[in-house]
Amino acid sequence: MPDPRSSLPDHGRIACSKCFPGPTAWNESELRVGDWHVVNNPMSWGTAAPRYLVLGVSKGTTQCAAIAARPHDEVPFHGFRPALSRALQLLGLLDSTETVGDKIAATEREWAFGSMVRCALGLSKADQSIARPGTIVQRLAAMDGDASWIVRCSAKFLGALPDSLRIVVLLSNDDRYVEACFAAIRQLRPATSRINSVSYGDGQITWVHIVHVGGPGKNHVAAWFGGEGSQGDKRRAAQAAVRNALGQTVRRSSIEREPDPKVPGANSRGERLARRSAAPRKPIPLNSVRDAILNAMKVNAFFAQHPPETAADGTKYVSAFLGRNGRAIAFDKAIASSSRSGCETSPDCAGCSTGSEFPSTAIPPKRDGTAI
């Protein structure tokens, strides 16, 4: 049963004229405030008494176009649902077999979907056309007080939340946007406090910001999925907040599931390295010449292990030995001669003292370009 005290809307189109000066017609009434352009088309999906709520920022160009061309349930997150599904799986909120599309329905009982600002926001350009760029997030975050669309819309739809609600996932973890949303929610729920850089809560509801997987910041999205850099830190902070809020109910197996190559970030450098490190390593091939030389050099006290070097021309040398005069003796993987090694590295070096003749080694040049 829906909570009669809840301000969350039911599944469907929403009749709301809070920010408009008079009666409105859905998806027809427009408002201009400064260079802001607002289309009255608030919408909601799923149950009005959810356990999990997902909020985008507003509606992008793709979603606005979908309103006229697609059924109601195909509008939200149109164009990036696979990425959003993957993100919710990484948080442990969806199982590996579940998708966002499965949850967007009038019959859904655990999930709800919408946006922080339910109407479609745009910015007027010099030619009076309307743009919906990614910078809307920063512009929203910079708005003050009661003039803020975030404050106005959250007061209408997030002022009284059902007892069933535990997790709210918000798209965009831009620091300024996180702070603006936190400030708006704290006005409505004064007990709310920061948990970490991307989350806040009051013991009942935890609000978690993730990267906007449908936004223009493709590098940020890939880094979040790949667990790299500051976005990787934000992903781990979001996962920790969800785990702390839900404990053992988090689907941990889905967090570490094999990445889907069709989803952004699945082939990021971080995830590629993780898969490579987990793969069986090929054994180092035998090389009798190399092994004989290294073994012969090991018995000489005046040779010491030397780390790998890269010459000025980019040639890389394997780790070998350091002679008494401080020069490195190594094998060049790219260059090999059939001549005997010239390993007299200093006047008092008598060679490798074994009497062995080795058919192929190459001695790297000194940094001044002369042979050692």
C-alpha positions in Angstrom: 0.0 0.0 0.0 1.4 3.5 -0.8 2.1 5.6 2.2 -0.6 8.4 2.2 1.9 10.7 3.8 4.5 10.3 1.0 5.2 13.1 -1.4 6.6 10.7 -4.0 4.3 10.6 -7.1 2.7 7.6 -8.6 3.7 6.0 -11.9 2.8 8.3 -14.8 2.7 11.9 -15.9 2.5 14.4 -13.1 0.3 17.5 -12.8 2.3 20.2 -11.2 2.4 24.0 -11.6 4.5 24.9 -8.6 7.1 26.9 -10.5 4.6 28.3 -13.1 2.6 31.5 -12.7 -0.7 30.0 -13.8 -2.4 26.8 -15.1 -0.2 24.6 -17.1 -0.6 22.2 -20.0 1.7 19.1 -19.8 4.7 19.3 -22.1 3.4 22.5 -23.6 3.7 25.2 -20.9 7.1 26.8 -20.9 8.8 29.2 -18.4 11.8 31.5 -18.9 13.7 32.8 -15.9 16.9 34.6 -16.9 18.5 32.3 -19.4 16.8 29.2 -17.9 14.1 27.5 -20.0 11.7 25.1 -18.2 9.2 22.8 -19.9 6.4 21.5 -17.7 6.6 17.7 -18.2 7.2 16.1 -14.8 7.1 12.3 -14.8 7.5 9.3 -12.5 8.0 5.6 -12.8 7.6 2.7 -10.4 6.0 2.6 -7.0 5.3 5.5 -4.7 6.5 3.5 -1.8 9.9 2.2 -3.0 12.9 0.7 -1.2 15.2 2.2 -3.9 14.8 5.5 -5.7 16.9 6.6 -8.7 17.0 10.3 -9.6 18.5 11.8 -12.7 19.3 15.5 -12.9 16.5 16.6 -15.2 15.7 15.5 -18.8 18.3 15.6 -21.5 17.7 16.2 -25.2 17.3 12.4 -25.8 14.6 12.0 -23.2 12.7 15.1 -24.3 12.6 13.7 -27.8 11.5 10.3 -26.5 8.4 11.8 -24.8 6.8 12.4 -28.2 8.0 9.2 -29.9 8.0 6.5 -27.3 5.8 5.0 -24.6 6.0 6.4 -21.1 8.1 3.5 -19.7 10.8 3.9 -22.4 11.5 7.6 -21.7 13.7 7.5 -18.5 17.4 7.0 -19.1 16.8 6.4 -22.7 20.1 5.8 -24.5 22.2 4.8 -21.4 20.2 2.1 -19.6 22.9 -0.6 -20.0 25.4 1.7 -18.3 23.0 2.6 -15.5 22.2 -1.1 -15.0 25.9 -1.9 -14.7 26.4 1.0 -12.2 23.5 -0.3 -10.0 25.0 -3.8 -10.2 28.3 -2.5 -9.1 26.6 -0.9 -6.1 25.0 -4.2 -5.3 21.5 -3.0 -5.8 20.8 -5.1 -8.9 21.7 -8.7 -9.5 23.8 -9.5 -12.5 20.7 -10.8 -14.3 18.6 -7.7 -13.6 18.4 -4.5 -15.5 16.9 -1.0 -15.1 14.4 -1.8 -17.8 13.0 -4.7 -15.7 12.2 -2.2 -12.9 10.6 0.6 -14.9 7.0 -0.4 -14.8 3.7 0.5 -13.2 3.6 -2.9 -11.4 7.1 -2.4 -9.8 7.0 -2.7 -6.0 10.6 -2.0 -4.9 11.9 0.7 -7.2 11.0 4.2 -8.3 12.6 6.5 -10.9 12.5 10.2 -11.6 14.8 13.2 -11.5 15.9 15.7 -9.0 14.3 18.4 -11.1 11.2 16.7 -12.6 10.6 19.3 -15.4 13.0 19.5 -18.4 15.6 22.2 -17.9 17.4 24.0 -20.7 19.4 27.1 -21.3 18.5 29.8 -23.9 21.2 30.5 -26.5 21.8 33.8 -28.2 19.6 32.8 -31.2 16.8 31.9 -28.7 17.2 28.1 -29.3 17.3 25.8 -26.3 20.3 23.8 -25.3 20.6 21.1 -22.7 24.4 20.8 -22.2 26.2 18.9 -19.4 27.0 22.3 -17.8 23.5 22.4 -16.5 24.7 20.4 -13.5 27.2 23.1 -12.5 24.7 25.8 -13.2 22.1 24.1 -11.0 24.6 23.7 -8.2 25.4 27.4 -8.3 21.8 28.6 -7.8 21.1 30.1 -4.4 18.3 29.5 -1.9 14.7 29.4 -2.8 15.5 30.3 -6.4 17.2 27.0 -6.9 15.3 24.5 -9.0 16.8 21.8 -6.8 15.4 23.4 -3.7 12.0 24.0 -5.3 11.5 20.6 -6.8 12.8 18.6 -3.8 10.5 20.5 -1.5 7.6 19.3 -3.7 8.5 15.7 -4.2 11.0 14.7 -1.5 9.5 16.6 1.5 7.7 13.5 2.9 9.3 10.2 2.1 7.8 6.7 2.8 9.1 4.5 5.6 10.0 1.9 3.1 12.7 4.0 1.4 16.3 3.1 2.2 18.5 4.1 -0.7 18.4 7.1 -3.1 20.8 6.9 -6.0 21.5 10.3 -7.7 23.2 10.7 -11.1 26.2 13.1 -11.0 28.9 13.1 -8.4 30.2 16.5 -9.3 31.3 17.9 -6.0 29.3 21.1 -6.3 26.2 19.2 -7.3 26.6 16.8 -4.4 26.9 19.7 -2.0 23.8 21.5 -3.5 21.7 18.4 -3.2 22.9 17.7 0.3 22.0 21.2 1.4 18.5 20.9 -0.1 17.8 17.5 1.5 19.1 18.7 4.9 16.5 21.5 4.8 13.9 18.8 4.5 15.5 16.3 6.8 17.6 18.2 9.4 19.1 15.0 10.8 20.9 14.3 7.5 24.7 14.5 7.7 27.6 13.7 5.4 28.8 10.1 5.3 31.6 10.5 2.8 32.4 12.5 -0.3 29.4 11.2 -2.3 26.8 10.2 0.3 24.8 11.5 3.2 22.0 10.1 5.3 20.0 10.2 8.6 20.0 6.5 9.6 16.9 5.7 7.6 17.6 7.0 4.1 21.1 7.0 2.5 21.6 9.3 -0.5 24.4 8.1 -2.8 25.8 10.0 -5.8 27.3 8.1 -8.7 28.9 9.4 -11.9 26.3 10.5 -14.5 26.6 7.5 -16.8 24.7 9.3 -19.5 26.5 12.5 -19.2 29.1 14.0 -21.6 32.1 13.2 -19.3 33.1 10.0 -21.0 36.5 9.9 -19.3 34.9 10.3 -15.9 32.4 7.6 -16.7 35.2 5.2 -17.8 37.3 6.0 -14.7 34.3 5.4 -12.4 33.6 2.0 -13.9 37.3 1.2 -14.0 38.0 2.2 -10.4 40.7 4.7 -11.5 41.7 8.0 -10.0 39.3 10.3 -8.1 36.3 8.8 -9.9 37.4 5.4 -8.7 37.6 6.7 -5.2 34.1 8.0 -5.5 32.8 4.7 -6.8 34.3 2.9 -3.8 32.8 5.5 -1.5 29.4 5.0 -3.0 29.7 1.2 -2.7 30.8 1.6 1.0 27.8 3.8 1.7 25.4 1.3 0.2 27.0 -1.6 2.1 26.8 0.3 5.4 23.1 1.2 4.7 21.9 -2.3 3.7 24.5 -4.6 5.3 24.2 -8.2 4.2 21.3 -7.4 1.8 23.7 -6.0 -0.7 24.2 -8.4 -3.6 28.0 -8.6 -3.2 28.4 -11.2 -6.0 27.2 -8.7 -8.5 29.8 -6.1 -7.4 32.6 -8.3 -8.6 30.9 -9.9 -11.6 32.7 -10.2 -14.9 32.4 -6.9 -16.7 30.2 -6.5 -19.7 32.3 -5.4 -22.7 29.3 -3.5 -24.1 29.0 -1.2 -21.1 31.2 1.9 -20.8 34.2 1.3 -18.6 34.3 -2.5 -19.0 37.3 -2.2 -21.2 38.9 0.7 -19.2 42.6 0.4 -18.4 41.8 -0.5 -14.7 39.5 -3.4 -15.6 41.8 -4.7 -18.4 44.7 -4.8 -15.9 42.6 -6.5 -13.3 41.6 -9.2 -15.8 45.2 -9.6 -17.1 46.6 -10.0 -13.6 44.0 -12.7 -12.9 44.8 -14.6 -16.1 47.4 -17.5 -16.0 50.8 -16.2 -16.9 52.9 -17.8 -19.6 56.1 -19.4 -18.4 59.4 -17.6 -19.3 60.8 -19.4 -22.3 64.1 -21.2 -21.9 67.2 -19.6 -23.3 70.4 -21.6 -22.7 72.7 -18.7 -23.8 71.1 -16.2 -21.5 71.0 -18.5 -18.6 74.6 -19.7 -19.0 75.9 -16.1 -19.1 73.8 -15.0 -16.1 74.9 -18.1 -14.1 78.5 -17.5 -15.0 78.4 -13.9 -13.9 76.7 -14.8 -10.6 79.8 -16.5 -9.3 81.9 -13.3 -9.6 81.8 -11.1 -6.5 82.4 -7.9 -8.4 79.1 -8.3 -10.3 76.0 -7.0 -8.6 72.3 -7.3 -9.7 71.3 -4.3 -11.7 67.7 -3.1 -12.4 66.2 -2.7 -15.9 67.3 0.3 -17.9 66.0 2.1 -21.0 68.5 3.7 -23.3 68.1 7.1 -24.7 66.9 5.6 -28.0 64.2 3.7 -26.3 65.8 0.3 -26.3 65.0 -1.7 -23.1 67.4 -4.0 -21.5 66.7 -6.9 -19.2 67.9 -6.8 -15.6 71.5 -8.1 -15.5 74.6 -7.1 -13.6 76.7 -4.1 -12.6 80.4 -4.3 -13.2 83.2 -3.1 -10.9 83.4 0.2 -12.8 79.7 0.8 -12.3 78.6 0.1 -15.9 75.7 -2.2 -16.6 76.0 -5.5 -18.5 72.7 -6.6 -19.9 71.1 -8.4 -22.8 69.3 -6.4 -25.4 66.1 -8.2 -26.3 65.9 -6.5 -29.6 69.6 -6.8 -30.7 71.6 -9.9 -30.7 74.9 -10.7 -32.4 76.5 -14.1 -33.2 79.8 -12.7 -31.9 81.3 -13.4 -28.6 80.3 -11.1 -25.7 82.7 -8.2 -25.2 82.3 -7.9 -21.5 85.6 -6.3 -20.6 84.0 -3.5 -18.8 87.2 -2.2 -17.1 91.0 -2.7 -17.3 91.0 -5.0 -14.2 88.1 -7.1 -15.4 89.2 -10.4 -16.8 85.9 -11.4 -18.2 83.5 -13.9 -16.6 86.4 -16.2 -15.3 84.7 -19.3 -16.6 86.5 -19.8 -19.9 83.2 -20.4 -21.6 82.4 -19.0 -25.0 78.9 -17.8 -25.5 77.6 -17.4 -29.1 75.2 -14.5 -28.5 75.0 -11.5 -26.2 74.7 -7.8 -26.8 76.2 -5.2 -24.6 74.3 -1.9 -24.2 76.0 1.3 -25.1 77.1 3.8 -22.5 74.9 6.8 -22.2 77.4 8.8 -24.3 76.8 6.3 -27.1 80.2 4.4 -26.9 80.2 0.7 -26.3 81.2 -0.7 -22.9 
